[in-house]
Each structure stands twice: as C-alpha cells, then as structure tokens.
Amino acid sequence: MSRKRMLVRLLLRAAWVRRDRALTALLSITVVATMATVALTVYSDLEGKFSREFRTFGANAIVTAHNGSLSADDFQRIRNIAGEKSEVVPVGYAVVTGEAQQRVVAAGTNLHAFHQLNPSWSFSPNSDDLIDKNAWRGTRAAERFATNSGELHYGTKSITIPTGPTFKSGSEDDSRIYLSLEDFERLTGLQANTAQLRIDGPPSEIDRRIAMLSTTLPDAEVKPVRQVTAAQTAVLGKTRSIVLTASAVVVLLIVVCMVATLTSAVLERRKDFAVMKALGASNGAVNLLFAGEAALTSIAGAILGFLIGTAIAFWIGHANFGAAIPPRPDLLAPVVLGSVLLALMASTAPLRLLRRIQPAGILRGE
C-alpha cells in the first residue's frame, strides 16, 4: 500500500514541479478530447438532425394506383409500413375546366395535412384559417382565373370554389388548384389515387420501407422522390466525412505535439531518471512512473475536454439546426480511454529514450 501511495506522490510532485510541461501536455490532451467529443456527439446526432431538417422539403415517397384509386385498406397498409412518425396524405388528381373553359389540374386532399407535409410553401395571405379550410390556387393557376372565386366543371358537374389563398411551391404544383377531398369527390366523383408520404428516418430506412411498400402493394407504383432522398444522403455523407476528416487531422497534429512534449520532458529529466536507476530502480519502474504521469495527465485532460466538447456540440446544434444537441454521458468512457491510449502511444518514443539512459554517463555529465 505504501508503494502505491509513494507512486501517487511522485506523480503529483512531478506534475507540480514541472508545471509548464504538465500544462502543455494537459492542453494537448484537452484539445484531443474536445475534438473527439464534438465529432462523436455531432456524428451520432447528424441523422436525426438532418431528418428533421429535410422534413421541410415535402414528401420523400409517392404511391400511385395503376388503375382506379387507392382503397381505405390500401391507405391503412401504407400507414402501417411507413411507421407511426411518418406522414401519409391522400391526394386525387383530375383535369377540370374553369368559367372560361380554362383547363387546369385540380387536386383533392386533406388541406391541413397537406399543408403540414409542405411547410416550405409560401401562402398569400398566410392565414391558417384560409389555408386549412379553403381552396388553394397556385401562382400560375391564379393568373388564369380573372377572379378569386369561380366555378370549376368536370363533365356535367360543377362547384363554386371558395375564396382562398394563393401559394408558391416552386414546382409544377403552382399550376394546380387544391381543393378539400370532399369538394374534389363531389365535383369529380373520383377518390384519391395517390398517397404522398414523408417517411421518417435515415435514407437507408426510407429505402427499406419503400421496398416493403412495393412488395405489399403490387397494383400500385411506389417510387421515392429522388431529389429529396438523394440530397439527404449526399449532404449527410459529406458532412460526416468533413467532421471525421477534420477531427482526424487535428488529433494527428496534437499527437505529434504530445510526442515532442514528452520527449522534451525525458531529456529535461534525464538526470532524475539516472539517479533513480543508480539507486536500483529497474527500467520497468522508471517506465511505469513516466507512463503513469502521461496517463494521469490524459485522464484530467480528457474529462476537461469532454465538458468543453459537449458545450461546443450543444452550441453547434443550436446554431445550425435550431435544436441543441444533448450531452452524451455514454461518450465519457470512450473519450477518456481513447485519450489515455493516445498518451501512451505518444509515450512510446520517449520510453525508448528512457531505456537507453546510462546512469554512470549521465551522472558524470556526459
């Protein structure tokens, strides 16, 4: 027990006496631990953050009946496969005519759910009451109608569409008129033949559920919206690569700095180690003392770096995604263990110098 206490006292005494060297090593380990914590915390939360960000891009999959419409059972199967957190919105399409025989595509849907599916669409006026309850006109469709309200005809049937907002989507939807599903069915007698889906999860999960839908619904066409899923995959992959590459470069540079610092410490203390060997200390004991100093410093630096890295990751999430990345206490052990291993690896070259120290020559001043 006394030997363990003596070893601890020697470690603490060495750190106190050579504060400059100890501080340099501590800062190096702290930077490594900080970068590792930031990289691992951000990396582990990237998929969730990007999934939430890409929710504003609308549907990422579309199911269309080959003939006729999708039944209530079809929609139930789609919801079951898509998952609880996913969104499934029924949509029906038909070509109708306006008051002056203008032809326009009318779409019937649950307006509130469709609005939630496409939060990036801009409306004028932007009123929830108007958006959720009245017909919408795309900007190009509105240009073809002289008034804000009017009749739509489909065969022998017609309805007067209520006053509603104009929207801009930046897609072909701007040439369409969106009605409530009830008004659409009353006008056309048709039911929804399309389901627009926003499947929650990473790209691999989206592809898996789309494959399941294709197998379960052989009479329907199931296809992903490639612009959304491909962009999500590309951005996620590139961001992860940048995070890991930058972290690896910084860690490598800091390890080189640690090797230089520890080597300098050995050269500075070679007389101390020579005295220890002259008094009977074995190479193993001297190596243990030096490695213990490096390990003790790395543990302290790792804990400090973990706290700083967690705060930085929290700020990155808040600044870039509008939602802070929560702390990951489970990363503390890997960060501490990794820091200790890096410190011991950096000690390899200095330990070789320790083994070559000859007490007689050093004490004679050679």
N, C-alpha and C positions, 0 to 999 in steps of 0.2 A: 504493500500500500504506500509506503514511504517513497519508493521509486517512482510510482505514478505521480505523487504529489510533487516530487522533485522535477520530473519531466515537465509537468504543467508550469511550474515556477520558472523553469528555464525558457519555455516557450514564451511566456508572458514577459519575462525580463528581456529576452532578445528583441521582442516587438517594441518594448518601451524604450530601450536604449537606442535602437536604430529606427527611430520613428519615421524618418524620411523614406527609407527603403520600404518599411512596412506600409506607409501611406500610399506609396506608388503602387505596390502590389495590390493593396486593398482597392484602390481606384480602378486598376485594370480588371480585377475580378468583378467589381461592381458594374463596370461597363458591359462586360460579357454577360453577366446575369440579367442586366437590364434589357439588352438586346434580345436575349433568349426568351425572356418573359414576354416582351412586346410581341415578338414573332409568333410564339406559340399561342398566346392569348388571342391575337388578331386572326391568326391562321385558323384556329379552332372555331371562331365565330363568323368567318367570312361567308360560309354557305348560307347561314341563317340571315345575315345582314343583306347579302345580295338577293336572296329570295324575296325578302321584304321590299327591297328597292325595285325589283323587276315586277312586282305586283302592279305598279302604276302603268305598265306597258300593255295591259289588257290581257285577252285570252292567250294562252300558250298551246291550246289544242282545240280542234273543231271536229265534231261528229256530225255527219250529214247522211240522212237516209237516201239510199239509192233510188227508191221509188216510194211515193207517198209521204208519210210523216212518221215521226218517232212517237211510239205509244208511251203511256204512263209507266208501263213496266220497263220500257227501254230507258226512260229517264231515271227510274229507280236503280236499275243496274249500273247506269253511268255514275250516279252519285255514290253508290257503294264502292265502286272500283276507284273513283277519283279520290276518295278519302274525306274525312269529316272537315278538314280545314280547307278543302278545295271549294271552288265556286262553280256551279253548273247553271247556266241561264238558257232557257229555251228561246229560240228565235225562228220565226216563219217569214218567208220572203215571197213577194208576188209583184208583178208589174201592173200598175194601175194607171188611170188617166185622171187628169185634173179638169178644172172647169173649161179650159180652152183646149182640151184634148192633148195636153202635155202628158207625155208618158214618163213615169217615174217609178222607181222601185220603192215599194212600201215594205217595211219590216215590222212585225208584231212581236212584242216581248214584254217581259216584266220590267217596266221602265226603271223602277227603283233599283232592282238587282243589276240591270244592265249599266246603270249609272255607277254603281259600286264597282262593277267589273272594269270600267273605263274611266278612272278618276282623272286621267290627264286631259280628257276632252274639255274644251272651254265652251261655256254657255253664255248667251246674252239674251235676256237678262239672267243672271246667275242666282236664281231663286229656287230653293229646294221644293217649294210648293208647286211651282210651274214644272220643274224638271221631273218630279215623280208622278205627276197626275195628268199632264197634257202631252199632245203630240209634239215631236221634235222635228225641225227641219234642218237638214244640212245646209251649209252656206251656199253651195251651188244649187241645191234644190230650191232654196228660198228665192233665188234670183229668177226662177222660172215661174214663180207664183206672184201675181200682182198684189195680192192682199195677204194679210196674216192669217186669214181663215178662208176656208173654201171647201168645196165638195171634192171627194175622191170617188171614182167609179170603177167598178170591177164587174164586167158583164152587165147584168140588169140591176145590180145592187149599187147603192151609193151611201155614203155617210158624210156628214159635215165634220171636218176635223176642227177641234177647239184651238183657240189661240194658245200658242206655246212658244218655247224658246228656240233660238237658232243656235246650232252647235258647230264647232270646227274640230275635226278629228285629224286632219292631215292625211286622210286615206280616201278610198272610194266611198266610204260612208257619208261623205259630205254631199253626195248626190242623191241621198236617200231621205225618206221620211219615216220616222219611227213612231209607231202607234202602240197603245196598250194591246196586249194579246187579245183581250176581249173585243176591242174595236176591230182588230185585224180579222178575227174569226167571223165577226158579224158582217164585215164587208166582203170577205173572200170566200167564207165557208171552209177555209183551209186551217189546218193545225200546224204547229211548229214542226218543221222538218230538219232543224239544225239545233245542236247544243254547243254553245261556246263555253269552254272550260278554262279555268285558271287552276291548274294542278299545283298544289303547294309542295315545295321540296327542291332538292338539287337537280340538275339536268339528268343525272342517271336515274333518279326516281321518277322523273317525268316520263322519260323514255320507257321505263318498265311499265308504268300504268297505261301508257298509250298502247303498248303491245298487248296488254291484258284486254283493253277495250276492243282492239281489232279482233281478238280471238272470241270474245264474248258476243260481239255484235257483227256477225258475218254479213248481214244485209245492210250494213252502213259503212261509210268511208270514214276512217279515223286518221287524221293527219295532224302533226304538230305545226305550230306556227314557227317556222324555222328562224325567222328574223329575231324572235324573242329568245327561243331556247339556244340558238347558236350564239347570240350575243352574250347571254348569261354564261354559257360555257367558256367562251373566249375571254371575257373580262375576268371571270373567276380564276381561270388558269393563269393568265398573265399577272394578275395581282398577286397570286400566291407565289409565282416564280420570282417576282420582284422582291417580295418580302423575304423569302428564303435566301435569295442570292445576296441581297444587301446585308442580311444578318450574318451569313457565312463569311463574307468579305471582312466585316468588322471583327468578328470573332477571330479570324485568322490573324489579322493585324495585331489584335490585342494579345494573342498567344505569343507572337514574335516579341512583343514588348515585354511580356512576362518572362520569357526566356532570357532576354537581355538583362532585365532587372534582377532575376535570381542569380544569374551568372556573375553579375557585378557584386551581389551580396556575398557570394562564395569567395571571390577574390579579395574583397574587403575584410572578410573574417577568417582568412586562411590561417592566421596566427592563432586565433582562438581554437580552431579545429585541430591545429597541430599540437597545441597544449593538451587538448582532450585525448588525442591519440597517444601522446607521450606519457600521459597518466594512466594509460591502459584501456582507453575506450576503443572498442572494435569499430571497423568500418560500418558494420550494421547499425551500431548505436548512433554513430555520427550521422549516417544517412537517415535514420529514424527521426532524429532531432530536426534535421533540416526539412525533411518531408512533412513532419508534424507542423512546423511553422507555416509551411506553404498551405497545408490543409486547413489549419486554424484560420489563417487569413482568408482563404477562399470561402469558408463557411460564413464568416462575418460579412464578406463582400456579397455573397450570394443572397443572403437574407435582405441586405440593404438594396441590392439590385432588383430583387423580386418586388419589393414595395414600390420602388421608383417605376419599374416596368409596368406594374399593374396600374399605377396612376396614369402613365403615358397612354396605355392601351385604352383606359377609360376615356381619356380626352380624345383620342383618335376616333373612337366610335361616336362620341357626341358631336365632334366637329364635322365628320364626313358622312355619317349616316343618320344623324339626328336622334340616335339612341345609343346610350353609353354601353360599352362592352363590360359586362360584370366581371368582378375578380374571379380568378380560378385558383382556389386554395390547393386543389389537387396537383397544380403545377409546381408547388414549392419544393417538394421532394425531388422531382427530376431536375429542377434548376440547381438545387444545392449539390446533388450527386454529380451532375454534369460539370459544375464549376470545380468541384474537388478533383474530378478526373482530369480536367484541363490543367489545373495547377500541378498535379502530379506528373502529367505529360511534359509540362514546361520545365519541371524539375529534373527531367532525365539527363539533359546535358550538364547542368551544374553538379549533379550527383557523380557523374563521371570524373569531374574535376576533383571532387572531394576524395574519391578513392585513390587518386594519384598523389594526393598530398603526402609528402615525406616529412615527418616531424623534425628530424635532425637537420635537414637542409633549411627548412623554414625558420627554425629557431636560431640557426647560425646567421640568418639574414640573407640567405642565397635566393 
